[in-house]
Amino acid sequence: MNLVHSFDTLLLAMSIAAVVVFIALQFVEAGYGMMFSRKWGISVDNRLGWVLMESPVFFAMLALWWMSERTFMAAPLAMFVIFQLHYFQRSFIFPLLIRGHNRMPVSIMLMGVVFNLLNAVMQGGWLFYLSPADRYPDSWLLSPQFIIGTIVFFAGMFINLQSDYIIRHLRKPGDTAHYIPRGGMFRYVSSANYLGEFMEWVGFAILTWSLAGAVFALWTFANLAPRARKINRRYSAEFGEEFDKLNLKSIIPFIY
């Protein structure tokens, strides 16, 4: 019972932290990617930074799954595979596709590692250890929650991958100019890649129908939405009327 209480406390603390982060990021720019800043301290190659930041959650989730007594239960296994698909791509494929020679501050990388490990505890702890033994029977795979959530997750993954592709191909080799991303969900939001990632974790929250999943979706929005808003403003400042006439929202079409 104490373990369950501790887990609930962790979820509450992470929820409160997400709100604090959302507010803080209205005033602070996380200095990576197009907002890279040396004021965040020493940095590493962007590719290496992404691998070191994202891979811990992949391996932590793998360990939590393998050591549990629910390793080969159909529904938790399906959820595990879905979760790991994202992080395999983000940890080991996405970094190889990055163009240019950008840097990532070590401080931001380490903050990402801490969050990712805590998230592995939240998701893996719930799915493989703390959820009631009968919470996810094989029939869960045919439930409306699992079906709808899985559709939302993979729709989000498609949007995320498509948007990353569009961004990577904005410039030809040797070109250093800036361009407005177009096509795909960039027709509706200026940060379609963030929209896709947010959709993935909303889908995961639905397919697991769990508070742990909901907290992760909340964190995703708290982390990405302020950044998406600042990217939208940066495009407006740089491209002026050319961008403004597109009337794009930042991350959620027609809303935010």
N, C-alpha and C positions, 0 to 999 in steps of 0.2 A: 504493500500500500504506500509506503514511503517513497518507493521508486516512481510510482504513478504520480504522487503529489509533486515530486521533484520535476518530473517531466512537464506537468501542467504549469509549474512555476517558470520553467524554461520557456514554454510557449508564450506565457504572459509577458515575460521579460523581453523576448524577441519582438513581440507585437509593439510594446512600448518603444523599444529601440528603433523599430521601423518608422514610427511616427516622428521620433526625434531626428532620425536621419533625413526623412523627407523635408522637415522644416530646415535643417542645417544646410541641405544642398540647394536651398533657394538662394543662399548667400555665399556658398563656397563652391568652387569648381573643382571636381575631381580631376587632377591633372594628368590624364592619360588620353591616348588617341589624339583627336584633333584639338583637344584642350591641354595637351602636354605642357607642363610647366616645371622648370628646374627648381622652383621653390619647394617642391615636394621632396627634395633631397636626391641622393644617388639613385641611379637608374640602371636598368639592364635592357638588353635587346628585347623588343616588343614580343617577338616570337617566343623567346625563352620565358619571358614574364607570364605570358598566357598559359604555357604548359605548367609552370610551377604554381600558378594561382588556381587553375581549374582541375588539375589531375588529382590533388589530394581527396576531393570529394568522390571521384570515381573509385579510387582504391579503398577509401573508408567505407563507402557503400558496399563494395564488393566483399570486404571483410565482414561487415555486419550481416550481410545476407548469408555468406558461407558458414558462419559460426552459429547461425540460428537453427532452431528445430523446424523451421518452416521453409527450408531451402527449396524444396521441390513441390510445395503447394502451388497449384496452378495460378490462382489469382495474385498472390504476392509475387510470384515469379514473373508474371506478365508485367506487373507494376515496376518491378526491379529492372526488367529489360527496357521498358519505356524510359525510365529515369536515366539509365546508363547510356542509352542511345544518344541523348542530348550531350552528356558529358564526355562521351568518347569523341564525338564530333568536335566539341568545344576544346577539349584538351589536346587532341592529337592530330586532327585534320585541319581545323580552322587556323591554327598557328602556321601551318605549312603553306597556307594560301595567302597569308598576309603579304602585301607588296610594300615596297619602300623600306626605310631604315629607321622607323620610329623607335622611341624608347618608352619604357614603363618604369615609373618610380617604384623602388623597392618597398617603400612605405605603403603604397596602394596595393601592391602585390600581396604583402603580408596581411593587410586588412582583409583582402579577398580570401586568402587561405583560412583565416580564422572563421570568417562567416561560412565558408564552404564546409568546414569541418563541423561546425555547429549545425548546419543544415543537414549534413549526413546523419547526425545524431537524431535530429527531429524526424526526418523521413524514415530512415532505417530503424530507429528506435520504435516508432509507431508500427510500421508494417510488420516487422519481424519479431518484436518482443512484447510490446505493451498493448497492442490492440487485442480485444477479446479473441479467444481461440476460434470462435465461430463467426468472427466479423467478416471474413472474406472466404466464404466457401467457393467451390468451383463454379457454382451458379452465378456468382458475382460477375463473371465475365459476360453474362447475358443481361445484366441489370441495365436499366436506363442510365444510371450514373456512369457506369464504366463505358458504355457505348458512346454516349454524348461527350464525356470527358476525353475519350481517346480521339474522337473526331476533332474536337477543339485543339487537342495537343498537336496532332499531326498537321492540322491546318496551320497552326502557329509555326511549327517547324518548317513547313514549306515556305511560309512568308519570310521567316528569318533567313533561310538559306538563299532564297531568291534575292532578298534585299542585300545580303552580303555580296552576292555575285554582282549586282548592279553597282554597288559602291566600289568594288574592286576594279571594275572596268570603266569607271568614269574617265580615267586618264589613259592615254597611250604611253608607251615607254618613253621616258625623257620629258614628258609633259609635267609641268608643275602648277598649271592653272587650277582654279577651283571651279566646280560645276554643281549645279543643282541635280540631285538624283531624280530620275524620272522612270516611270513604268512601275508595274506591280502595284503594291499598296502605297508607293510614293505618290500615287495620284490623290491620296486622301490625307496622308500624314508625312511630315518631314523626316521622321525617324521610324520608318517601316520595319527596320531590323529589330528595334526595341518593341514595337507592337507585336511582332512575331514571337519574341521571347516571352513577353507578358502573357500572350495567349497560351503558350505551351504550359506555363505553370498554373494558369487558371484551369486549363484542361486537366492537369495532374491533380489539382485540388478537387475537381469534380469526380474524376474517375476513382480516386481513393476515398472521396467523401469524408475527408478528415480535417480536423482543425490544424494539424501539422502542415498539410498541403495548403490550407488557406493562409497560414502565416507566411509560408514561402511566397505565395502569390502576392501578398501584401508587401513583403520585402522587395520583390521584383519591381513593383510599381514605385515604391518609395525610393529606390535606387535609380531607376531609369527615367521616371517621369520628369523630375527636375532637370536632368541632363538633356532630355529631349526638348524641353521648353527652351533651354539656353541655346541648343543647336538651332531651333526654329528662329530665335531672335538673331543669332549670328548670321544665318542665311538672309534674313530681312535686312540687316545692316549692310551686308556685303553686296547683295544683288538688287536691293531696292524694289522698285515696281515689278521687275521681272519675276521676283519671288512672291511679293505681296498679292499680286493678281491671281495667284494660284489658290489663295485662301485655304492653305493647308493647316490642319491642326497638328499638334506635336506628336502624340502617340496613340490617341484613341480617335478614330474617325468621327467627325461631327461633334465631338464632345470636349476633348482636352488636347 
